[in-house]
């Protein structure tokens, strides 16, 4: 097998076992099919994913580092319940990150309008298809594009973690209706129009109010 074939085979190889454990359990926690308070045993996870127990421990350690599970020796991993304090902490941190990065992204607005318009098109298509998960992914990509434009990888990583934590608080369910998706689309359209304009303060005001509105809907849904 030549070098090109080796690279092709590696590109199509299955993810490492620990990565599969991490991704599978994390997805179940975020969509709440594994609710807060559920105790996962290593054997249960190993059977669920189809791996041995060694990669299970590695995957669960990553999830513990992200605050999604708490490892209990000789028992397994407890899915950490969402507390009212965590909700408020996540919402406060998200507003701080998004408004700060939106301030820095303003100077790059000419480069951002194209990618953001593409994400907006994806949101419209998902709404037409009635696909709430695709809509949420496109919405998240819209915001992440602005955050990453600020050029701070630490803040970008923090933002991803905050959105993960907010998702398991129920935000995907809140966005499940076509009416809710329509309102979100209108707000994102207004954000894009503001970024294409010349009024920096109006842009920042819309970012702040959009994030706060998402927080209010989340609180009302809990």
C-alpha positions as CSV (number, residue, x, y, z in Angstrom):
1,X,0.0,0.0,0.0
2,X,1.5,3.4,-1.0
3,X,1.5,6.5,1.1
4,X,-1.6,8.0,-0.6
5,X,-3.5,4.8,0.1
6,X,-2.4,4.8,3.8
7,X,-3.6,8.3,4.3
8,X,-6.9,7.5,2.5
9,X,-7.4,4.5,4.8
10,X,-6.6,6.5,7.9
11,X,-9.1,9.2,6.8
12,X,-11.9,6.6,6.6
13,X,-10.9,4.7,9.7
14,X,-13.3,4.6,12.6
15,X,-12.7,7.1,15.4
16,X,-10.7,5.8,18.4
17,X,-12.8,3.9,20.9
18,X,-12.5,6.5,23.6
19,X,-13.6,9.2,21.2
20,X,-16.7,7.1,20.3
21,X,-17.5,6.8,24.0
22,X,-17.1,10.5,24.5
23,X,-19.2,11.5,21.5
24,X,-22.0,9.0,22.1
25,X,-22.5,9.7,25.8
26,X,-22.1,13.5,25.3
27,X,-24.8,13.5,22.6
28,X,-27.2,11.5,24.9
29,X,-26.6,14.0,27.7
30,X,-27.1,17.0,25.5
31,X,-30.4,15.7,24.0
32,X,-31.4,14.6,27.5
33,X,-32.0,11.0,26.6
34,X,-29.6,10.6,29.6
35,X,-31.1,12.9,32.1
36,X,-29.5,14.6,35.0
37,X,-29.2,12.2,38.0
38,X,-28.8,9.1,35.9
39,X,-26.0,6.8,37.0
40,X,-24.1,5.2,34.2
41,X,-22.0,2.1,34.8
42,X,-18.9,1.4,32.8
43,X,-20.5,-1.9,31.7
44,X,-23.6,-0.1,30.5
45,X,-21.5,2.3,28.4
46,X,-19.2,-0.4,27.1
47,X,-22.3,-2.4,25.9
48,X,-23.9,0.8,24.5
49,X,-21.0,1.8,22.4
50,X,-19.5,-1.7,21.7
51,X,-16.1,-1.2,23.3
52,X,-14.0,-2.5,26.2
53,X,-14.0,-0.8,29.6
54,X,-10.6,0.9,29.2
55,X,-11.8,3.5,26.6
56,X,-15.0,3.9,28.6
57,X,-12.9,5.3,31.4
58,X,-11.0,7.6,29.1
59,X,-14.2,9.0,27.5
60,X,-15.9,9.5,30.9
61,X,-12.8,11.4,32.2
62,X,-13.2,13.9,29.3
63,X,-16.9,14.3,30.1
64,X,-16.1,14.9,33.8
65,X,-13.6,17.6,32.7
66,X,-16.4,19.4,30.9
67,X,-18.7,19.2,33.9
68,X,-21.2,16.8,32.3
69,X,-20.6,13.8,34.6
70,X,-19.2,13.1,38.0
71,X,-17.2,9.9,38.4
72,X,-18.0,7.8,41.4
73,X,-15.3,5.2,42.2
74,X,-16.5,1.6,41.8
75,X,-20.0,2.8,40.8
76,X,-19.8,4.7,37.5
77,X,-20.6,8.2,36.3
78,X,-23.4,10.3,37.5
79,X,-24.9,12.7,34.9
80,X,-24.7,16.0,36.6
81,X,-28.1,17.6,37.0
82,X,-28.6,21.2,35.8
83,X,-29.1,23.5,38.8
84,X,-30.7,27.0,38.7
85,X,-27.3,28.5,39.6
86,X,-25.7,26.8,36.5
87,X,-28.4,28.2,34.3
88,X,-27.7,31.7,35.4
89,X,-24.0,31.3,35.3
90,X,-24.1,30.0,31.7
91,X,-26.4,32.8,30.5
92,X,-24.2,35.4,32.1
93,X,-21.0,34.0,30.7
94,X,-22.5,33.6,27.2
95,X,-23.6,37.3,27.2
96,X,-20.1,38.4,28.3
97,X,-18.4,36.3,25.6
98,X,-20.8,37.2,22.7
99,X,-21.0,41.0,23.3
100,X,-17.2,41.2,23.8
101,X,-16.4,39.2,20.6
102,X,-19.1,41.1,18.7
103,X,-17.3,44.3,19.5
104,X,-14.1,43.0,18.1
105,X,-15.8,41.4,15.1
106,X,-17.3,44.7,14.0
107,X,-14.1,45.7,12.2
108,X,-14.2,42.5,10.2
109,X,-17.8,42.8,9.2
110,X,-17.1,43.0,5.5
111,X,-15.6,39.5,5.7
112,X,-18.3,38.1,7.9
113,X,-21.5,39.0,6.0
114,X,-21.0,36.2,3.4
115,X,-20.5,33.3,5.9
116,X,-23.3,34.6,8.1
117,X,-25.7,34.8,5.2
118,X,-24.9,31.2,4.3
119,X,-25.7,30.1,7.9
120,X,-28.9,32.1,7.7
121,X,-29.8,30.2,4.5
122,X,-29.2,26.9,6.3
123,X,-31.5,28.1,9.1
124,X,-34.3,28.9,6.6
125,X,-33.9,25.5,4.9
126,X,-34.0,23.7,8.2
127,X,-37.2,25.6,9.2
128,X,-38.9,24.7,5.9
129,X,-37.9,21.0,6.5
130,X,-39.1,21.2,10.1
131,X,-35.7,20.0,11.3
132,X,-35.2,21.6,14.7
133,X,-31.8,20.0,15.2
134,X,-30.4,21.2,11.9
135,X,-31.9,24.6,12.7
136,X,-30.1,24.7,16.1
137,X,-26.8,23.7,14.5
138,X,-27.1,26.5,11.9
139,X,-28.0,29.0,14.6
140,X,-25.0,27.9,16.6
141,X,-22.7,28.1,13.6
142,X,-24.0,31.7,13.0
143,X,-23.0,32.8,16.5
144,X,-19.8,30.8,16.5
145,X,-18.6,32.5,13.3
146,X,-18.9,35.9,15.0
147,X,-17.2,34.6,18.2
148,X,-14.3,33.1,16.2
149,X,-13.8,36.3,14.2
150,X,-12.6,38.0,17.3
151,X,-9.4,35.8,17.1
152,X,-9.4,34.5,20.6
153,X,-9.3,30.7,20.6
154,X,-9.8,30.5,24.4
155,X,-13.0,32.5,24.1
156,X,-14.1,30.4,21.1
157,X,-13.6,27.2,23.1
158,X,-15.4,28.6,26.1
159,X,-18.3,29.6,23.8
160,X,-18.6,26.0,22.4
161,X,-18.7,24.7,26.0
162,X,-21.4,27.2,27.0
163,X,-23.6,26.3,24.0
164,X,-23.2,22.6,24.9
165,X,-24.3,23.3,28.4
166,X,-27.2,25.5,27.3
167,X,-28.4,22.8,24.9
168,X,-28.9,20.3,27.6
169,X,-30.9,22.9,29.6
170,X,-33.6,22.6,27.0
171,X,-32.9,25.2,24.4
172,X,-33.3,22.8,21.5
173,X,-36.8,22.0,22.7
174,X,-37.7,25.7,23.1
175,X,-36.7,26.1,19.4
176,X,-38.7,23.2,18.2
177,X,-41.8,25.0,16.9
178,X,-42.0,26.7,13.5
179,X,-43.1,29.9,15.2
180,X,-40.1,30.0,17.5
181,X,-37.8,29.2,14.6
182,X,-39.4,32.0,12.6
183,X,-38.8,34.5,15.4
184,X,-35.2,33.4,15.7
185,X,-34.8,33.8,11.9
186,X,-36.1,37.3,12.1
187,X,-33.7,38.2,14.8
188,X,-30.7,36.8,12.9
189,X,-31.8,38.6,9.8
190,X,-31.8,41.8,11.8
191,X,-28.3,41.0,13.2
192,X,-26.9,40.5,9.7
193,X,-28.5,43.7,8.4
194,X,-27.0,45.6,11.4
195,X,-23.5,44.1,10.7
196,X,-23.7,45.2,7.1
197,X,-24.6,48.8,8.2
198,X,-22.6,51.5,9.8
199,X,-24.1,51.8,13.3
200,X,-21.8,49.8,15.6
201,X,-23.9,50.5,18.7
202,X,-27.1,49.2,17.1
203,X,-25.2,46.0,16.2
204,X,-24.0,45.5,19.8
205,X,-27.5,46.3,21.1
206,X,-29.1,43.6,18.9
207,X,-26.5,41.0,19.9
208,X,-27.0,41.8,23.6
209,X,-30.8,41.7,23.3
210,X,-30.8,38.5,21.3
211,X,-28.7,36.6,23.8
212,X,-30.8,37.9,26.7
213,X,-34.0,36.9,24.9
214,X,-32.7,33.4,24.5
215,X,-32.0,33.3,28.2
216,X,-35.5,34.5,29.1
217,X,-37.1,31.8,26.9
218,X,-34.9,29.2,28.6
219,X,-35.9,30.3,32.1
220,X,-39.6,30.2,31.1
221,X,-39.3,26.7,29.7
222,X,-37.7,25.2,32.8
